[in-house]
Amino acid sequence: MTSPIADNLARVRDRMAEAALRAGRSPEEVTLVAVSKIQPAAAVREAFDAGQRVFGENYVQEAIAKMDALPAEAVWHMVGRLQSNKAKIAAARFRAVQTVDSPKLARALERHAAEAGRPVEGLIQLNWSREAAKAGIQDEAALRELIEEAAEFRSLRIVGLMTIPDPEYGEQALRRHFAEMRQLRENLAKEYGIGADFSELSMGMSRDYEWAIEEGATIVRVGTAIFGARP
C-alpha cells in the first residue's frame, strides 16, 4: 500500500509528463524539485522512498537537519531567500542555489564554494513584477551586470533563471510571464554565447507547473501538491 505522498508524487509526475508531451517536449527535459520546507524529515523520506531525489528548502538550518537524516543520494536546492551570511553553509551543502539575487550574494557563494572545493550551480532570481515583499532582480541591466560578473567565476556556475510570478496572475498572465522568461533566457544565452551552460529555467509551482512546462520550464518547484498543506 502506497503512502499519500507517494500517490501525490506519482500524480504530479504524470501531469508533468502530459504537459511536456502537449508542448512537444520530452518529459525527461523537466526536473521536479519537491519543495519540502516546514515538512518533517519523515515526510521527505517518504518522497525519497517513492523515488524522488531532488528537494527544495527555504531555510538553511532546517535543511541541514533533513540532509543529515536522508541518504546521501538526495540532492538539495536552496529555493528561499539566502542572506550573504549564510552563503558559506549553503555553498558547502546545497548543489544549487536558485535564489541568487545580487552580485554580493553571488560573490559570497563563489568564494565559499571555492573554499569548500565543490562547484555550486546558481540560478538568478528575477522579480519582473517588482513586488516589494519579494526578492529578485527587477531589471535587465542589473541582470546583465550579474551575468557578466559571474562569467569570471570558477566555482559558482550560473546556469539559468528562476522566477516566481505575481500570485494574483491568472492563467493568461502566467503564461505570458513564463513565455517572456523563456525568451529572455534564450536571448541572453545567444547574446553571451553561453548556450548549454545557461539552459535552466526554474518556474512553476503547485498551481501552475503544467502551464510553466508548456511554456518552457526546465525545473518546477512543487510542494503542496506533493506533501499537502504545510503543518
Phi and psi in degrees as a GROMACS rama.xvg file:
@    title "Ramachandran Plot"
@    xaxis  label "Phi"
@    yaxis  label "Psi"
@TYPE xy
-82.7381  161.162  THR-2
-86.3717  161.239  SER-3
-57.0033  -37.0201  PRO-4
-65.5346  -42.3233  ILE-5
-62.5741  -40.6921  ALA-6
-64.6944  -44.2762  ASP-7
-61.9354  -41.4174  ASN-8
-62.7802  -43.0237  LEU-9
-63.0362  -39.9701  ALA-10
-64.9857  -44.0673  ARG-11
-61.9975  -44.5591  VAL-12
-63.2085  -39.4675  ARG-13
-62.7801  -43.6746  ASP-14
-68.6428  -35.8683  ARG-15
-61.3858  -45.5449  MET-16
-63.2073  -42.3275  ALA-17
-63.306  -41.7183  GLU-18
-63.8111  -42.9404  ALA-19
-61.62  -43.9449  ALA-20
-66.0479  -36.6214  LEU-21
-61.3511  -31.5585  ARG-22
-90.4993  5.30405  ALA-23
73.2214  26.3671  GLY-24
-113.858  161.503  ARG-25
-83.3784  136.029  SER-26
-56.6104  -27.758  PRO-27
-68.6563  -11.3242  GLU-28
-75.0336  -12.3146  GLU-29
-116.669  127.112  VAL-30
-95.9655  132.375  THR-31
-94.6874  120.094  LEU-32
-101.776  115.024  VAL-33
-83.1226  110.202  ALA-34
-83.2827  113.542  VAL-35
-111.872  18.684  SER-36
-59.4528  138.594  LYS-37
67.8071  -4.46382  ILE-38
-81.7929  145.648  GLN-39
-70.2972  157.125  PRO-40
-57.8255  -31.7692  ALA-41
-63.0554  -37.3411  ALA-42
-69.0563  -39.9023  ALA-43
-63.9216  -38.6223  VAL-44
-64.313  -36.0698  ARG-45
-60.803  -43.4221  GLU-46
-65.8392  -40.0786  ALA-47
-60.9165  -45.849  PHE-48
-64.4241  -22.973  ASP-49
-88.0029  4.20389  ALA-50
108.255  -5.99345  GLY-51
-75.644  138.518  GLN-52
-122.826  -20.9688  ARG-53
-110.316  125.204  VAL-54
-125.813  146.6  PHE-55
-115.052  134.794  GLY-56
-128.254  152.007  GLU-57
-101.798  -20.7251  ASN-58
-128.609  129.812  TYR-59
-61.1709  -51.0778  VAL-60
-64.5902  -40.7518  GLN-61
-62.9092  -40.1632  GLU-62
-64.7701  -41.3387  ALA-63
-60.7789  -40.2571  ILE-64
-60.387  -39.059  ALA-65
-74.1764  -38.9374  LYS-66
-56.3052  -43.2393  MET-67
-69.8188  -21.4659  ASP-68
-92.441  -14.6912  ALA-69
-106.952  159.828  LEU-70
-61.0853  157.512  PRO-71
-64.7991  -18.3407  ALA-72
-69.5845  -16.5984  GLU-73
-66.7779  139.386  ALA-74
-111.799  136.735  VAL-75
-121.039  132.141  TRP-76
-116.871  134.888  HIS-77
-82.8186  120.195  MET-78
-119.409  2.61993  VAL-79
-105.529  170.786  GLY-80
-62.1693  133.305  ARG-81
-116.828  121.831  LEU-82
-78.0599  148.572  GLN-83
-59.348  -30.7005  SER-84
-74.1002  -6.497  ASN-85
-105.018  3.39897  LYS-86
-64.6467  -33.9489  ALA-87
-62.1627  -46.8244  LYS-88
-66.7609  -43.5646  ILE-89
-61.6811  -41.5659  ALA-90
-65.8912  -27.8537  ALA-91
-83.4656  -20.8565  ALA-92
-120.329  -26.4795  ARG-93
-98.2606  144.129  PHE-94
-75.8768  -35.0771  ARG-95
-139.412  145.092  ALA-96
-116.75  111.885  VAL-97
-86.7337  -0.482869  GLN-98
-122.348  43.3934  THR-99
-74.6636  113.355  VAL-100
-126.522  11.2315  ASP-101
-162.721  153.921  SER-102
-59.3765  -35.9532  PRO-103
-59.6703  -47.7745  LYS-104
-65.9205  -41.3018  LEU-105
-60.171  -43.9467  ALA-106
-64.5935  -39.2524  ARG-107
-64.4021  -42.9116  ALA-108
-65.3484  -40.7384  LEU-109
-59.8855  -46.5121  GLU-110
-64.1828  -47.0011  ARG-111
-74.0062  -32.5754  HIS-112
-65.3524  -39.8552  ALA-113
-62.9348  -42.1952  ALA-114
-63.5731  -36.3885  GLU-115
-79.0549  -12.9855  ALA-116
68.9736  32.1667  GLY-117
-142.312  140.482  ARG-118
-74.3986  148.133  PRO-119
-127.391  134.97  VAL-120
-89.1763  139.235  GLU-121
-124.815  141.722  GLY-122
-116.099  141.083  LEU-123
-85.8735  120.567  ILE-124
-81.4418  129.397  GLN-125
-106.633  146.198  LEU-126
-128.042  68.3146  ASN-127
-68.2533  -22.4569  TRP-128
-86.4311  -1.56213  SER-129
53.9708  46.1162  ARG-130
-77.5577  128.915  GLU-131
-62.8914  -33.2663  ALA-132
-86.0402  -0.46358  ALA-133
-113.243  138.567  LYS-134
-74.6744  168.98  ALA-135
126.508  150.913  GLY-136
-71.2025  138.238  ILE-137
-110.833  -3.86813  GLN-138
-148.396  159.454  ASP-139
-70.1391  -29.7867  GLU-140
-63.9079  -44.5686  ALA-141
-66.9964  -35.907  ALA-142
-62.0781  -47.152  LEU-143
-64.2937  -38.7748  ARG-144
-59.0542  -43.0188  GLU-145
-68.6843  -42.7627  LEU-146
-59.627  -43.9364  ILE-147
-66.9942  -39.1315  GLU-148
-67.5932  -41.7814  GLU-149
-69.1154  -17.7294  ALA-150
-61.0916  -22.3039  ALA-151
-89.4494  -7.29753  GLU-152
-73.0355  157.318  PHE-153
-120.454  -22.8066  ARG-154
-110.807  -32.7098  SER-155
-95.1202  116.323  LEU-156
-103.263  112.252  ARG-157
-78.638  114.54  ILE-158
-110.381  -1.01585  VAL-159
162.72  -158.671  GLY-160
-120.413  152.812  LEU-161
-132.569  141.528  MET-162
-143.143  148.101  THR-163
-124.784  107.575  ILE-164
-68.9078  165.831  PRO-165
-56.8929  127.332  ASP-166
-65.1478  -13.6693  PRO-167
-83.6713  -9.33316  GLU-168
-65.3665  140.311  TYR-169
-89.4236  -174.196  GLY-170
-57.7066  -47.8577  GLU-171
-65.5438  -41.5205  GLN-172
-65.4861  -38.4752  ALA-173
-63.291  -45.8618  LEU-174
-62.1358  -40.4898  ARG-175
-62.5504  -43.0073  ARG-176
-62.3725  -47.3007  HIS-177
-62.1884  -42.4953  PHE-178
-64.6791  -37.7781  ALA-179
-63.7862  -40.6141  GLU-180
-65.4373  -40.1008  MET-181
-61.5018  -46.3402  ARG-182
-65.1244  -38.5229  GLN-183
-63.0326  -45.8468  LEU-184
-61.2927  -44.0973  ARG-185
-62.5023  -42.6791  GLU-186
-63.7923  -43.5636  ASN-187
-66.2552  -42.7002  LEU-188
-60.2199  -41.306  ALA-189
-69.615  -45.597  LYS-190
-62.7766  -41.6128  GLU-191
-92.7521  -1.22682  TYR-192
64.8456  36.455  GLY-193
-110.499  0.0506531  ILE-194
23.5632  -109.782  GLY-195
-66.2053  -19.3446  ALA-196
-78.6936  -8.21083  ASP-197
-134.168  55.8672  PHE-198
-106.428  -6.35073  SER-199
-92.726  143.555  GLU-200
-140.163  102.134  LEU-201
-95.025  109.32  SER-202
-160.14  147.335  MET-203
104.537  128.643  GLY-204
-128.674  -162.187  MET-205
-55.3184  -38.3808  SER-206
-85.0307  -16.7013  ARG-207
-138.869  15.037  ASP-208
-65.5254  -29.7699  TYR-209
-66.2699  -43.0159  GLU-210
-63.5649  -40.4901  TRP-211
-62.009  -42.1423  ALA-212
-63.581  -43.3741  ILE-213
-62.9496  -25.1698  GLU-214
-98.2739  2.00983  GLU-215
121.317  4.92184  GLY-216
-59.402  141.14  ALA-217
-107.001  -13.7398  THR-218
-136.961  133.8  ILE-219
-122.006  147.033  VAL-220
-115.267  105.236  ARG-221
-121.806  122.931  VAL-222
-116.661  -68.7186  GLY-223
-59.4135  -38.6731  THR-224
-66.2566  -16.5674  ALA-225
-100.862  -51.2152  ILE-226
-95.7348  -9.49041  PHE-227
83.902  -175.813  GLY-228
-61.0975  145.615  ALA-229
-69.5892  145.035  ARG-230
